[in-house]
Amino acid sequence: MTNLETLADERQRIKTDERKLLGALSEARNKLDTTRTALQESRKTRDELNETVRALKKTRDNLRDKAKQNITRLKILQKTAPKLLQSVTAEHELQQLEWQVQSAPLGKEEEKRLMIRIRALEIQVTAAKKILRLRDEVGKANQEADELHETSSTQRSRNSLRKARNTTKRP
């Protein structure tokens, strides 16, 4: 072979290698673009999930604050109201006194005394009902806060798992 033929063959081999390398470069660029797009989508999803977690935490904190306020109100009411067992007997006594006022003829002094007692019993019964209602509200608020906490914890765990999967898939 002559020197010219050798150079022509070399030139042909270099062009073939160049085409292969350009094809590989194009593939690498396409893969890079796909990876960048996937990364942007993952970041967008992460940001959305983080925003959701922030909102859930805020709601949870608001519910906990509401529960604390209700607990404070409940404690105040419990100090001013009699024990719940006494309120049940007070409600029973209230019903009996109201029946007595309505059914039996009474003197003015006796009726006045019974009306004062009825008013005191009504206050006790009302306070006891408020205590029960607040206790229920506190329980519901705490339950909702706990559920929100569980939801946000679950989402954080899922995010961690996704992140771990994404980092292991990288070459």
C-alpha positions as CSV (number, residue, x, y, z in Angstrom):
1,M,0.0,0.0,0.0
2,T,1.1,3.4,-0.7
3,N,1.3,6.3,1.6
4,L,-1.7,7.9,0.0
5,E,-3.9,4.8,0.5
6,T,-2.8,4.5,4.1
7,L,-3.7,8.1,4.7
8,A,-7.1,7.7,3.0
9,D,-7.8,4.7,5.1
10,E,-6.8,6.5,8.2
11,R,-9.0,9.5,7.2
12,Q,-11.9,7.1,6.6
13,R,-11.4,5.5,10.0
14,I,-11.2,8.9,11.7
15,K,-14.5,10.0,10.0
16,T,-16.2,6.8,11.1
17,D,-14.9,7.3,14.7
18,E,-16.1,10.9,14.5
19,R,-19.6,9.8,13.5
20,K,-19.7,7.3,16.3
21,L,-18.5,9.8,18.8
22,L,-21.0,12.4,17.6
23,G,-23.8,9.8,17.9
24,A,-22.6,9.0,21.5
25,L,-22.4,12.7,22.3
26,S,-26.0,13.2,21.0
27,E,-27.2,10.3,23.1
28,A,-25.5,11.6,26.1
29,R,-27.0,15.1,25.5
30,N,-30.5,13.5,25.2
31,K,-30.0,11.5,28.3
32,L,-28.8,14.7,30.1
33,D,-31.8,16.6,29.0
34,T,-34.1,13.8,30.1
35,T,-32.4,13.6,33.5
36,R,-32.6,17.4,33.9
37,T,-36.3,17.3,33.1
38,A,-36.8,14.5,35.6
39,L,-34.8,16.4,38.2
40,Q,-36.9,19.5,37.7
41,E,-40.1,17.5,38.0
42,S,-38.7,15.8,41.2
43,R,-37.8,19.2,42.6
44,K,-41.2,20.6,41.8
45,T,-42.9,17.6,43.4
46,R,-40.6,17.9,46.4
47,D,-41.5,21.6,46.8
48,E,-45.2,20.9,46.5
49,L,-45.0,18.2,49.1
50,N,-43.0,20.4,51.4
51,E,-45.6,23.1,51.0
52,T,-48.3,20.6,51.8
53,V,-46.4,19.5,54.9
54,R,-45.9,23.1,56.0
55,A,-49.7,23.7,55.6
56,L,-50.5,20.6,57.5
57,K,-48.1,21.6,60.3
58,K,-49.6,25.0,60.5
59,T,-53.1,23.5,60.7
60,R,-51.9,21.0,63.3
61,D,-50.3,23.9,65.4
62,N,-53.5,25.9,65.1
63,L,-55.5,22.9,66.3
64,R,-53.1,22.4,69.2
65,D,-53.4,26.1,70.1
66,K,-57.2,25.8,70.0
67,A,-57.0,22.7,72.2
68,K,-54.8,24.6,74.7
69,Q,-57.2,27.5,74.8
70,N,-60.1,25.1,75.3
71,I,-58.1,23.3,78.1
72,T,-57.6,26.6,79.8
73,R,-61.2,27.5,79.5
74,L,-62.1,24.0,80.7
75,K,-59.9,24.4,83.8
76,I,-61.5,27.7,84.6
77,L,-65.0,26.3,84.3
78,Q,-64.1,23.2,86.4
79,K,-62.9,25.5,89.2
80,T,-66.1,27.5,89.1
81,A,-68.5,24.5,88.5
82,P,-69.2,21.6,90.9
83,K,-68.0,18.1,90.1
84,L,-69.9,16.4,87.3
85,L,-71.5,13.9,89.6
86,Q,-72.9,16.8,91.6
87,S,-74.2,18.3,88.4
88,V,-76.2,15.2,87.6
89,T,-77.8,15.4,91.0
90,A,-78.2,19.1,90.6
91,E,-80.0,18.6,87.3
92,H,-82.3,16.0,89.0
93,E,-83.0,18.4,91.9
94,L,-83.6,21.2,89.4
95,Q,-86.3,19.1,87.6
96,Q,-87.9,18.2,90.9
97,L,-88.0,21.8,92.1
98,E,-89.4,23.0,88.8
99,W,-92.1,20.4,89.0
100,Q,-92.8,21.4,92.6
101,V,-93.1,25.1,91.7
102,Q,-95.5,24.2,88.8
103,S,-97.7,21.7,90.6
104,A,-97.9,22.7,94.2
105,P,-99.4,26.0,95.6
106,L,-96.6,27.9,97.4
107,G,-96.4,31.0,99.5
108,K,-94.5,34.0,98.3
109,E,-91.5,33.4,100.5
110,E,-91.3,29.6,99.7
111,E,-91.7,30.3,96.0
112,K,-88.9,33.0,96.1
113,R,-86.6,30.6,98.0
114,L,-87.3,27.8,95.4
115,M,-86.7,30.2,92.5
116,I,-83.3,31.3,94.0
117,R,-82.4,27.6,94.4
118,I,-83.6,26.8,90.8
119,R,-81.4,29.7,89.4
120,A,-78.4,28.4,91.3
121,L,-79.0,24.9,90.0
122,E,-79.4,26.1,86.5
123,I,-76.1,27.9,86.6
124,Q,-74.4,24.6,87.9
125,V,-76.0,22.5,85.2
126,T,-75.1,25.0,82.5
127,A,-71.5,25.1,83.6
128,A,-71.3,21.3,83.7
129,K,-72.7,21.1,80.2
130,K,-70.1,23.6,79.0
131,I,-67.4,21.5,80.6
132,L,-68.6,18.4,78.8
133,R,-68.8,20.2,75.5
134,L,-65.4,21.8,75.9
135,R,-63.9,18.4,76.9
136,D,-65.3,16.9,73.7
137,E,-63.9,19.8,71.6
138,V,-60.5,19.4,73.2
139,G,-60.5,15.7,72.5
140,K,-61.5,16.3,68.8
141,A,-58.9,19.0,68.3
142,N,-56.2,16.8,69.8
143,Q,-57.3,13.9,67.6
144,E,-57.3,16.1,64.5
145,A,-53.8,17.5,65.4
146,D,-52.5,13.9,65.9
147,E,-53.9,12.8,62.6
148,L,-52.3,15.8,60.8
149,H,-49.1,15.0,62.5
150,E,-49.3,11.4,61.3
151,T,-50.1,12.6,57.8
152,S,-47.2,15.0,57.6
153,S,-44.8,12.4,59.1
154,T,-46.0,9.9,56.5
155,Q,-45.4,12.4,53.7
156,R,-41.9,13.2,55.0
157,S,-41.1,9.5,55.1
158,R,-42.4,9.1,51.5
159,N,-40.2,12.1,50.4
160,S,-37.2,10.5,52.1
161,L,-37.9,7.2,50.3
162,R,-38.3,8.9,47.0
163,K,-35.1,10.9,47.5
164,A,-33.2,7.7,48.4
165,R,-34.6,5.9,45.4
166,N,-33.6,8.8,43.1
167,T,-30.1,9.0,44.5
168,T,-29.6,5.2,44.0
169,K,-30.8,5.3,40.4
170,R,-28.1,7.8,39.3
171,P,-25.1,6.3,37.5
